[in-house]
Amino acid sequence: MNILVVGGGGREHAIIKKLKEDPRAENIYALPGNGGIAADAVCLGGSAADIPAVIAAARENNIDFVVVAPDDPLVLGMADALEAEGFLCFGPRKNAAIIEGSKAFSKDLMKKYGIPTAAFETFTDIDRALAYVDDCPLPTVVKADGLALGKGVLICETREAAREAVRSMMEGRLFGDSGATVIIEEFLTGPEVSVLSFTDGETVVPMVSSMDHKRALDGDQGLNTGGMGTIAPNPCYTPEIAAKCMETIFLPTIRAMKAEGRPFRGCLYFGLMLTSDGPRVIEYNCRFGDPETQVVLPLLESSLLEIMLAVSEGRLSGTEVRFSDQSACCVILASQGYPQKYEKGFPITLPETAADERIYIAGAVQKDGRLLTSGGRVLGAVAVAEDLPAAINKAYTLADKIHFGNAFCRRDIGRRALKALEGK
């Protein structure tokens, strides 16, 4: 099979490496790909959001199956366009991808179908939003409605901070048109859990749970990033909680989307908070998370290609989806200064990896035969082991063998998870 993976980050590298394990994956292409992905796929360059270019590339390379990984092209309708041209595609159609594309839509969906989430109000008028802030409980959470590179959420401890958040989004267009509508919602507390799931619109199969680390610095300090590391499975996510989530969140969401005429086929990401009142949905994503994918897929023992084909063809219920009972840890190596200003162009030195180690490249280019840094999050050092402490130790041992100028990483990835394990 000729396979095209749309995207060019660490998530896509993890997907490509896992797809390569299936002998049917004859040729794999990536659009745009990156300098590290080039070792595992033919990189075509271009923009992942350029629908005509992706269709042209699929035609030119006789593609049999397309995997659309990022949110932007899915929300724009890339899956619809590919299907209209006769290509089999993994990823939800535009009318289902709205579950991530509009937080107002997803919150209204949860309210309508009784899916547990934080209490909220939605505003398109800035004066009404500011008036609401005058009396709402604190702290409060202000969210831009649309896509904002994972950064459209501000936690506000004071009313003035909440007012400033509303003004910056609705007047200052901090997140562009994504902030024309804002959601102001209840601040929830408890452990956070990420659960990716395969679904063909009828059946939903959750993957191994994971724990993301969003802040740039140790101790969950510093600015929010796209993710500085992950572990899997998440020890806070017990079998009892998993059963509760299936009953009250996962299946109701799939059924709600079908009832709305928006059947979801692809990877649906559930961002959950385990509150004292039970699990609550913080957010949905319409695709694989990054860097959650980097720890979940190494634990997948079944064929990713077969699962993706089954999802796309509506036959997931009869397909094996099996995960290892081992643990995985991903440590992100980033450019000093990320997520703000940082320098690029440093040569990257990579070690040989063992069978239980992976290096997923996110921000790098090939130039004159060398791999150079080209992004904020440069790569993920991933290790799999029998238990979480061993996986964390192995991931850091691997990370310490990788070198490039201006590199930094958090040194406490998995520490919260280890504390949760100690408390059991």
BANU-411091 format. One record per residue (C-alpha): residue number from 0; residue in three letters; x, y, z. Coordinates in pm, 1 decimal, padded with zeros to 6 digits. Layout:
BEGIN
{NUM,ALA,{X,Y,Z}}
...
END
This chain:
BEGIN
{0,MET,{00000.0,00000.0,00000.0}}
{1,ASN,{00105.0,00357.4,-00064.3}}
{2,ILE,{00024.7,00565.7,00244.7}}
{3,LEU,{00028.6,00943.6,00286.4}}
{4,VAL,{00051.5,01092.7,00636.8}}
{5,VAL,{-00044.7,01459.2,00651.2}}
{6,GLY,{00156.4,01654.1,00910.4}}
{7,GLY,{00514.3,01714.9,01010.5}}
{8,GLY,{00573.2,01682.9,01385.7}}
{9,GLY,{00665.9,01429.8,01650.6}}
{10,ARG,{00313.8,01287.7,01651.5}}
{11,GLU,{00333.9,01217.5,01278.6}}
{12,HIS,{00678.8,01059.2,01319.2}}
{13,ALA,{00534.9,00823.9,01582.5}}
{14,ILE,{00241.6,00736.1,01354.8}}
{15,ILE,{00472.0,00669.5,01058.4}}
{16,LYS,{00707.9,00447.9,01259.6}}
{17,LYS,{00413.9,00241.5,01384.5}}
{18,LEU,{00255.9,00215.2,01036.2}}
{19,LYS,{00590.8,00089.7,00901.1}}
{20,GLU,{00562.2,-00220.8,01120.8}}
{21,ASP,{00282.4,-00355.6,00898.1}}
{22,PRO,{00426.0,-00534.6,00591.1}}
{23,ARG,{00143.4,-00391.7,00378.5}}
{24,ALA,{00291.1,-00041.9,00424.8}}
{25,GLU,{00497.7,-00050.8,00107.0}}
{26,ASN,{00565.7,00322.1,00057.8}}
{27,ILE,{00497.8,00594.4,00314.3}}
{28,TYR,{00491.1,00962.7,00225.2}}
{29,ALA,{00465.4,01262.5,00459.6}}
{30,LEU,{00333.9,01609.3,00376.9}}
{31,PRO,{00518.8,01814.9,00477.6}}
{32,GLY,{00722.6,01578.7,00698.1}}
{33,ASN,{01048.6,01703.5,00851.5}}
{34,GLY,{01421.4,01632.7,00851.4}}
{35,GLY,{01388.0,01344.9,01096.9}}
{36,ILE,{01078.4,01190.7,00941.0}}
{37,ALA,{01279.9,01174.4,00616.1}}
{38,ALA,{01457.6,00867.0,00758.0}}
{39,ASP,{01125.1,00679.6,00765.0}}
{40,ALA,{00915.6,00831.1,00484.4}}
{41,VAL,{00940.3,01030.8,00163.8}}
{42,CYS,{00884.0,01393.3,00266.4}}
{43,LEU,{00693.2,01601.6,00013.4}}
{44,GLY,{00713.9,01945.8,00175.6}}
{45,GLY,{00434.0,02200.7,00146.5}}
{46,SER,{00161.0,02283.9,00397.9}}
{47,ALA,{-00049.2,02032.9,00590.5}}
{48,ALA,{-00346.5,02269.9,00560.8}}
{49,ASP,{-00326.4,02300.6,00179.9}}
{50,ILE,{-00613.1,02075.4,00071.5}}
{51,PRO,{-00559.6,02102.1,-00308.9}}
{52,ALA,{-00186.8,02027.0,-00264.7}}
{53,VAL,{-00260.2,01719.1,-00053.2}}
{54,ILE,{-00509.8,01588.8,-00311.7}}
{55,ALA,{-00256.4,01652.5,-00590.6}}
{56,ALA,{00014.6,01467.5,-00393.7}}
{57,ALA,{-00220.7,01175.0,-00333.4}}
{58,ARG,{-00291.5,01150.1,-00705.2}}
{59,GLU,{00070.5,01191.7,-00812.3}}
{60,ASN,{00196.5,00920.1,-00576.8}}
{61,ASN,{-00088.3,00671.7,-00633.2}}
{62,ILE,{-00186.0,00684.9,-00266.5}}
{63,ASP,{-00413.6,00409.4,-00135.0}}
{64,PHE,{-00470.8,00547.0,00216.0}}
{65,VAL,{-00437.6,00894.1,00370.0}}
{66,VAL,{-00392.1,00965.8,00741.6}}
{67,VAL,{-00474.0,01327.1,00831.4}}
{68,ALA,{-00309.1,01387.9,01168.5}}
{69,PRO,{-00327.9,01762.9,01259.7}}
{70,ASP,{-00638.8,01953.6,01368.6}}
{71,ASP,{-00628.4,02243.9,01120.2}}
{72,PRO,{-00678.9,02043.1,00798.4}}
{73,LEU,{-00947.4,01827.0,00960.8}}
{74,VAL,{-01144.0,02131.8,01076.9}}
{75,LEU,{-01105.1,02281.0,00728.0}}
{76,GLY,{-01257.0,01968.1,00569.8}}
{77,MET,{-00958.1,01779.5,00428.4}}
{78,ALA,{-01113.8,01438.2,00498.3}}
{79,ASP,{-01430.1,01539.9,00308.7}}
{80,ALA,{-01225.7,01661.3,00011.1}}
{81,LEU,{-01013.0,01345.6,-00002.6}}
{82,GLU,{-01317.1,01118.5,00019.0}}
{83,ALA,{-01488.3,01318.5,-00256.1}}
{84,GLU,{-01187.1,01243.5,-00478.1}}
{85,GLY,{-01211.7,00872.0,-00401.3}}
{86,PHE,{-00932.4,00838.0,-00143.9}}
{87,LEU,{-00975.5,00623.9,00167.1}}
{88,CYS,{-00895.5,00849.3,00461.7}}
{89,PHE,{-00839.4,00823.4,00839.1}}
{90,GLY,{-00973.0,01132.3,01013.6}}
{91,PRO,{-01313.7,01283.7,01083.6}}
{92,ARG,{-01511.5,01487.0,00835.0}}
{93,LYS,{-01548.9,01860.8,00885.1}}
{94,ASN,{-01890.4,01837.9,01051.6}}
{95,ALA,{-01742.9,01599.3,01315.0}}
{96,ALA,{-01407.0,01776.7,01355.3}}
{97,ILE,{-01605.4,02074.1,01487.6}}
{98,ILE,{-01596.4,01894.3,01824.7}}
{99,GLU,{-01246.8,02045.5,01852.6}}
{100,GLY,{-01289.2,02332.5,01608.8}}
{101,SER,{-01553.0,02499.9,01829.3}}
{102,LYS,{-01545.1,02477.1,02207.8}}
{103,ALA,{-01890.4,02637.8,02212.5}}
{104,PHE,{-02021.3,02350.4,01999.6}}
{105,SER,{-01864.0,02083.4,02221.4}}
{106,LYS,{-01986.7,02247.2,02544.4}}
{107,ASP,{-02340.5,02275.9,02405.1}}
{108,LEU,{-02323.2,01911.3,02293.0}}
{109,MET,{-02226.4,01801.9,02644.3}}
{110,LYS,{-02501.2,02009.4,02802.0}}
{111,LYS,{-02764.3,01873.4,02561.3}}
{112,TYR,{-02670.2,01508.2,02612.7}}
{113,GLY,{-02582.7,01518.1,02983.2}}
{114,ILE,{-02210.2,01448.5,02940.9}}
{115,PRO,{-02028.3,01565.1,03256.8}}
{116,THR,{-01821.6,01881.5,03213.4}}
{117,ALA,{-01755.1,02211.5,03389.8}}
{118,ALA,{-02044.7,02458.5,03423.3}}
{119,PHE,{-02009.7,02731.7,03160.1}}
{120,GLU,{-02154.9,03027.4,02971.7}}
{121,THR,{-02082.6,03128.5,02610.9}}
{122,PHE,{-02048.3,03489.8,02493.8}}
{123,THR,{-02029.5,03670.2,02160.9}}
{124,ASP,{-02088.6,04013.6,02320.2}}
{125,ILE,{-01796.8,04155.4,02518.1}}
{126,ASP,{-02013.3,04365.7,02751.3}}
{127,ARG,{-02216.8,04061.3,02854.4}}
{128,ALA,{-01896.7,03862.7,02909.8}}
{129,LEU,{-01746.8,04137.7,03127.9}}
{130,ALA,{-02069.7,04167.3,03327.3}}
{131,TYR,{-02064.1,03791.4,03388.9}}
{132,VAL,{-01706.3,03814.3,03518.0}}
{133,ASP,{-01822.1,04060.6,03786.4}}
{134,ASP,{-02011.5,03785.6,03970.3}}
{135,CYS,{-01869.5,03449.3,03859.6}}
{136,PRO,{-01687.4,03223.6,04107.5}}
{137,LEU,{-01307.5,03250.1,04119.0}}
{138,PRO,{-01077.8,03120.1,03991.0}}
{139,THR,{-01244.0,03100.1,03651.0}}
{140,VAL,{-01139.0,02975.3,03307.3}}
{141,VAL,{-01166.6,03183.2,02989.5}}
{142,LYS,{-01144.5,02992.2,02660.1}}
{143,ALA,{-01129.0,03105.9,02298.8}}
{144,ASP,{-01392.0,02918.9,02098.1}}
{145,GLY,{-01177.1,02814.4,01802.0}}
{146,LEU,{-00837.6,02655.4,01741.3}}
{147,ALA,{-00549.0,02840.9,01905.5}}
{148,LEU,{-00252.9,02601.5,01885.1}}
{149,GLY,{-00350.3,02456.6,02222.1}}
{150,LYS,{-00297.8,02792.4,02392.8}}
{151,GLY,{-00646.1,02948.2,02386.6}}
{152,VAL,{-00721.8,02876.8,02753.3}}
{153,LEU,{-00647.5,03120.2,03036.5}}
{154,ILE,{-00693.6,03036.9,03405.8}}
{155,CYS,{-00780.2,03357.2,03592.5}}
{156,GLU,{-00734.0,03392.5,03969.5}}
{157,THR,{-00880.8,03744.4,03992.3}}
{158,ARG,{-01166.1,03937.0,03830.3}}
{159,GLU,{-00921.5,04179.6,03674.2}}
{160,ALA,{-00728.8,03891.3,03519.9}}
{161,ALA,{-01055.5,03748.8,03385.2}}
{162,ARG,{-01154.9,04088.5,03241.2}}
{163,GLU,{-00814.0,04120.2,03076.9}}
{164,ALA,{-00849.1,03768.8,02931.7}}
{165,VAL,{-01189.9,03854.3,02784.5}}
{166,ARG,{-01064.3,04184.5,02640.6}}
{167,SER,{-00746.8,04030.6,02496.1}}
{168,MET,{-00945.6,03760.6,02317.7}}
{169,MET,{-01254.7,03952.1,02204.7}}
{170,GLU,{-01107.6,04299.1,02142.9}}
{171,GLY,{-00734.4,04241.7,02109.3}}
{172,ARG,{-00782.0,03923.3,01902.6}}
{173,LEU,{-00500.9,03750.7,02095.2}}
{174,PHE,{-00599.3,03427.5,01920.0}}
{175,GLY,{-00736.4,03585.7,01602.2}}
{176,ASP,{-01092.7,03501.3,01504.2}}
{177,SER,{-01082.2,03205.1,01744.2}}
{178,GLY,{-01153.3,03450.8,02025.1}}
{179,ALA,{-01457.6,03620.0,01867.1}}
{180,THR,{-01664.2,03385.5,02085.7}}
{181,VAL,{-01546.0,03301.7,02438.6}}
{182,ILE,{-01649.3,03043.0,02694.4}}
{183,ILE,{-01621.3,03128.0,03062.8}}
{184,GLU,{-01634.1,02815.5,03272.2}}
{185,GLU,{-01604.1,02672.4,03619.1}}
{186,PHE,{-01251.6,02599.1,03742.7}}
{187,LEU,{-01218.3,02228.3,03819.3}}
{188,THR,{-00952.9,02057.3,04030.2}}
{189,GLY,{-00814.6,01704.7,04027.3}}
{190,PRO,{-00571.3,01488.0,03831.1}}
{191,GLU,{-00579.5,01532.5,03454.1}}
{192,VAL,{-00591.5,01234.3,03220.3}}
{193,SER,{-00561.6,01210.4,02842.3}}
{194,VAL,{-00742.4,00922.1,02671.4}}
{195,LEU,{-00708.4,00879.3,02296.2}}
{196,SER,{-00966.2,00652.9,02136.7}}
{197,PHE,{-01030.5,00482.4,01805.0}}
{198,THR,{-01387.6,00514.1,01683.6}}
{199,ASP,{-01572.6,00440.1,01360.3}}
{200,GLY,{-01882.7,00629.4,01467.4}}
{201,GLU,{-02044.0,00321.9,01625.5}}
{202,THR,{-01775.0,00147.2,01829.1}}
{203,VAL,{-01526.9,00328.9,02052.9}}
{204,VAL,{-01203.1,00165.1,02172.7}}
{205,PRO,{-01000.5,00370.7,02422.8}}
{206,MET,{-00621.8,00349.4,02402.8}}
{207,VAL,{-00384.1,00343.0,02698.3}}
{208,SER,{-00430.7,00649.4,02919.7}}
{209,SER,{-00153.5,00908.7,02951.6}}
{210,MET,{-00044.1,01215.1,03148.6}}
{211,ASP,{00081.9,01528.8,02972.1}}
{212,HIS,{00312.6,01797.7,03117.9}}
{213,LYS,{00218.1,02131.9,02960.7}}
{214,ARG,{00432.2,02385.2,03149.2}}
{215,ALA,{00780.0,02467.9,03020.9}}
{216,LEU,{00967.8,02433.6,03350.8}}
{217,ASP,{01007.0,02185.4,03635.7}}
{218,GLY,{00741.0,02183.4,03904.0}}
{219,ASP,{00476.0,02285.4,03647.1}}
{220,GLN,{00616.7,02636.8,03635.6}}
{221,GLY,{00660.7,02868.9,03339.2}}
{222,LEU,{00450.1,02919.0,03029.1}}
{223,ASN,{00214.6,02667.4,02871.8}}
{224,THR,{00369.0,02478.0,02580.7}}
{225,GLY,{00251.5,02218.0,02334.1}}
{226,GLY,{00368.9,01957.0,02585.1}}
{227,MET,{00710.1,01889.6,02743.6}}
{228,GLY,{00664.4,01519.6,02804.8}}
{229,THR,{00422.3,01236.9,02875.1}}
{230,ILE,{00391.8,00905.7,03054.3}}
{231,ALA,{00159.0,00610.4,02997.2}}
{232,PRO,{-00041.3,00459.5,03146.2}}
{233,ASN,{-00167.6,00727.8,03386.2}}
{234,PRO,{-00179.3,00571.0,03736.8}}
{235,CYS,{-00469.3,00797.7,03837.3}}
{236,TYR,{-00687.8,00632.7,03573.2}}
{237,THR,{-00803.1,00313.7,03746.6}}
{238,PRO,{-01011.0,00037.0,03585.9}}
{239,GLU,{-01309.8,00162.3,03788.3}}
{240,ILE,{-01268.3,00515.9,03653.8}}
{241,ALA,{-01218.6,00380.0,03301.2}}
{242,ALA,{-01549.3,00191.7,03324.6}}
{243,LYS,{-01722.8,00505.9,03453.6}}
{244,CYS,{-01580.6,00711.1,03166.2}}
{245,MET,{-01696.7,00456.2,02909.6}}
{246,GLU,{-02048.2,00466.7,03054.2}}
{247,THR,{-02085.5,00841.7,03113.8}}
{248,ILE,{-01849.1,01005.4,02861.8}}
{249,PHE,{-01706.8,00793.7,02578.3}}
{250,LEU,{-02014.6,00610.4,02451.6}}
{251,PRO,{-02249.8,00905.7,02515.8}}
{252,THR,{-02020.1,01131.7,02310.2}}
{253,ILE,{-02008.4,00891.9,02014.4}}
{254,ARG,{-02386.2,00845.7,02030.1}}
{255,ALA,{-02444.0,01221.0,02062.0}}
{256,MET,{-02234.4,01295.6,01753.7}}
{257,LYS,{-02421.6,01029.7,01556.0}}
{258,ALA,{-02758.0,01167.0,01675.3}}
{259,GLU,{-02652.4,01514.1,01558.0}}
{260,GLY,{-02578.5,01379.4,01209.9}}
{261,ARG,{-02205.2,01416.3,01270.2}}
{262,PRO,{-02070.7,01058.6,01304.6}}
{263,PHE,{-01709.2,01069.5,01420.7}}
{264,ARG,{-01460.2,00839.8,01249.5}}
{265,GLY,{-01095.5,00868.6,01347.3}}
{266,CYS,{-00911.1,00934.5,01670.8}}
{267,LEU,{-01116.0,01118.7,01933.3}}
{268,TYR,{-00911.1,01259.0,02220.6}}
{269,PHE,{-01075.9,01297.7,02560.0}}
{270,GLY,{-00907.3,01547.0,02794.3}}
{271,LEU,{-01044.6,01455.9,03137.4}}
{272,MET,{-01023.2,01583.3,03493.3}}
{273,LEU,{-01088.0,01341.7,03777.5}}
{274,THR,{-01278.2,01563.8,04021.1}}
{275,SER,{-01417.7,01474.4,04362.7}}
{276,ASP,{-01757.2,01451.6,04187.6}}
{277,GLY,{-01632.7,01210.8,03922.0}}
{278,PRO,{-01463.8,01243.0,03580.4}}
{279,ARG,{-01537.5,01555.6,03376.0}}
{280,VAL,{-01452.5,01647.1,03016.7}}
{281,ILE,{-01212.4,01940.6,02991.8}}
{282,GLU,{-01179.2,01924.3,02613.8}}
{283,TYR,{-01216.7,01710.7,02305.4}}
{284,ASN,{-00960.3,01691.8,02025.8}}
{285,CYS,{-01045.9,01553.6,01684.0}}
{286,ARG,{-00708.1,01380.0,01637.4}}
{287,PHE,{-00412.5,01213.1,01807.2}}
{288,GLY,{-00259.6,01426.8,02082.2}}
{289,ASP,{00099.2,01545.8,02079.7}}
{290,PRO,{00305.2,01428.6,02272.4}}
{291,GLU,{00053.8,01168.9,02402.5}}
{292,THR,{00082.4,00972.3,02077.1}}
{293,GLN,{00454.9,00929.6,02140.0}}
{294,VAL,{00392.0,00716.2,02452.0}}
{295,VAL,{00065.9,00546.7,02350.8}}
{296,LEU,{00165.6,00403.1,02012.6}}
{297,PRO,{00485.2,00228.9,02135.1}}
{298,LEU,{00256.9,00028.0,02367.0}}
{299,LEU,{00022.2,-00076.4,02082.4}}
{300,GLU,{00080.8,-00443.3,01995.6}}
{301,SER,{-00181.2,-00469.0,01718.5}}
{302,SER,{-00134.4,-00329.2,01367.1}}
{303,LEU,{-00202.3,00044.7,01358.5}}
{304,LEU,{-00261.0,00025.1,00983.9}}
{305,GLU,{-00526.6,-00245.3,01024.8}}
{306,ILE,{-00700.2,-00047.1,01302.3}}
{307,MET,{-00699.5,00272.6,01094.8}}
{308,LEU,{-00837.7,00089.0,00792.7}}
{309,ALA,{-01108.9,-00068.2,01011.6}}
{310,VAL,{-01204.3,00274.6,01147.7}}
{311,SER,{-01224.5,00421.1,00797.8}}
{312,GLU,{-01431.3,00128.4,00668.7}}
{313,GLY,{-01667.1,00112.0,00968.9}}
{314,ARG,{-01560.8,-00230.4,01096.5}}
{315,LEU,{-01379.4,-00148.9,01421.2}}
{316,SER,{-01596.5,-00380.4,01631.9}}
{317,GLY,{-01439.5,-00686.6,01468.5}}
{318,THR,{-01079.3,-00563.9,01480.8}}
{319,GLU,{-00817.7,-00649.2,01742.2}}
{320,VAL,{-00683.3,-00352.3,01941.0}}
{321,ARG,{-00430.7,-00481.0,02194.7}}
{322,PHE,{-00189.8,-00285.9,02414.2}}
{323,SER,{00110.1,-00398.5,02616.0}}
{324,ASP,{00088.9,-00381.4,02995.6}}
{325,GLN,{00428.3,-00207.5,03002.4}}
{326,SER,{00489.9,00164.5,03064.4}}
{327,ALA,{00631.1,00440.1,02846.2}}
{328,CYS,{00783.8,00783.7,02903.4}}
{329,CYS,{00855.0,01064.9,02655.5}}
{330,VAL,{01092.4,01350.8,02740.0}}
{331,ILE,{01075.4,01645.1,02500.6}}
{332,LEU,{01401.9,01818.1,02414.8}}
{333,ALA,{01326.4,02177.3,02321.6}}
{334,SER,{01512.1,02491.2,02213.5}}
{335,GLN,{01601.1,02726.5,02498.7}}
{336,GLY,{01345.3,03009.2,02499.8}}
{337,TYR,{01051.9,02796.1,02380.1}}
{338,PRO,{00755.9,02865.1,02376.4}}
{339,GLN,{00866.7,03221.4,02303.7}}
{340,LYS,{01177.8,03324.6,02105.4}}
{341,TYR,{01449.7,03070.7,02037.0}}
{342,GLU,{01742.1,03019.0,01799.6}}
{343,LYS,{01744.9,02756.1,01525.3}}
{344,GLY,{02002.5,02581.6,01311.2}}
{345,PHE,{02199.2,02380.8,01569.8}}
{346,PRO,{02333.8,02040.5,01456.6}}
{347,ILE,{02167.5,01744.3,01629.0}}
{348,THR,{02369.6,01441.4,01739.1}}
{349,LEU,{02160.7,01126.4,01784.5}}
{350,PRO,{02270.9,00800.1,01949.6}}
{351,GLU,{02191.4,00448.3,01836.2}}
{352,THR,{01864.6,00332.0,01992.8}}
{353,ALA,{01779.6,-00000.1,02154.9}}
{354,ALA,{01462.8,-00198.2,02075.2}}
{355,ASP,{01278.1,-00037.2,02366.7}}
{356,GLU,{01380.8,00319.2,02272.7}}
{357,ARG,{01243.9,00564.1,02015.8}}
{358,ILE,{01344.4,00912.2,01902.0}}
{359,TYR,{01060.3,01102.4,01737.2}}
{360,ILE,{01168.6,01416.7,01553.1}}
{361,ALA,{00939.0,01720.7,01568.0}}
{362,GLY,{01135.1,02032.5,01465.8}}
{363,ALA,{01436.8,01959.4,01246.3}}
{364,VAL,{01555.4,02000.8,00887.3}}
{365,GLN,{01814.6,01823.0,00675.7}}
{366,LYS,{02085.5,02050.4,00537.9}}
{367,ASP,{02409.6,01938.8,00373.1}}
{368,GLY,{02367.5,01591.3,00516.0}}
{369,ARG,{02318.3,01713.5,00872.3}}
{370,LEU,{02009.5,01727.2,01091.1}}
{371,LEU,{01956.4,02081.0,01226.6}}
{372,THR,{01706.9,02221.2,01477.0}}
{373,SER,{01421.1,02417.9,01320.0}}
{374,GLY,{01152.8,02438.4,01589.5}}
{375,GLY,{01073.7,02495.6,01955.5}}
{376,ARG,{01004.2,02133.9,02039.7}}
{377,VAL,{01286.0,01954.9,01859.4}}
{378,LEU,{01232.5,01588.5,01944.9}}
{379,GLY,{01100.0,01335.3,02194.7}}
{380,ALA,{01315.5,01073.5,02367.0}}
{381,VAL,{01090.0,00775.2,02440.6}}
{382,ALA,{01151.8,00456.0,02634.3}}
{383,VAL,{00935.3,00152.2,02714.2}}
{384,ALA,{00991.4,-00061.9,03024.1}}
{385,GLU,{00820.9,-00308.3,03256.2}}
{386,ASP,{00712.3,-00034.4,03496.4}}
{387,LEU,{00689.2,00343.4,03509.3}}
{388,PRO,{01002.6,00416.4,03720.3}}
{389,ALA,{01214.7,00212.9,03479.0}}
{390,ALA,{01058.2,00380.5,03173.4}}
{391,ILE,{01128.8,00726.8,03316.2}}
{392,ASN,{01490.4,00638.7,03396.6}}
{393,LYS,{01544.7,00492.1,03049.7}}
{394,ALA,{01389.9,00794.5,02876.8}}
{395,TYR,{01620.4,01035.0,03062.0}}
{396,THR,{01923.2,00814.2,02994.0}}
{397,LEU,{01835.2,00830.7,02624.2}}
{398,ALA,{01767.4,01206.0,02636.9}}
{399,ASP,{02109.4,01267.9,02792.6}}
{400,LYS,{02276.7,01099.6,02493.3}}
{401,ILE,{02114.3,01345.4,02249.0}}
{402,HIS,{02298.0,01670.6,02188.0}}
{403,PHE,{02229.2,02003.0,02016.8}}
{404,GLY,{02309.5,02363.2,02106.6}}
{405,ASN,{02050.0,02550.4,02308.6}}
{406,ALA,{01879.5,02229.4,02425.1}}
{407,PHE,{01670.8,02205.3,02740.7}}
{408,CYS,{01418.1,01966.8,02890.0}}
{409,ARG,{01215.5,01928.6,03205.2}}
{410,ARG,{01381.5,01696.8,03456.6}}
{411,ASP,{01060.4,01597.4,03635.7}}
{412,ILE,{00851.8,01424.4,03368.1}}
{413,GLY,{00652.8,01151.0,03542.4}}
{414,ARG,{00717.2,01272.5,03898.0}}
{415,ARG,{00348.7,01339.4,03964.5}}
{416,ALA,{00263.7,00994.9,03831.9}}
{417,LEU,{00520.9,00831.4,04059.7}}
{418,LYS,{00368.0,01012.6,04358.3}}
{419,ALA,{00025.1,00883.2,04256.1}}
{420,LEU,{00166.8,00530.0,04239.6}}
{421,GLU,{00315.8,00568.5,04588.5}}
{422,GLY,{-00023.9,00675.1,04720.8}}
{423,LYS,{-00195.3,00358.4,04596.9}}
END
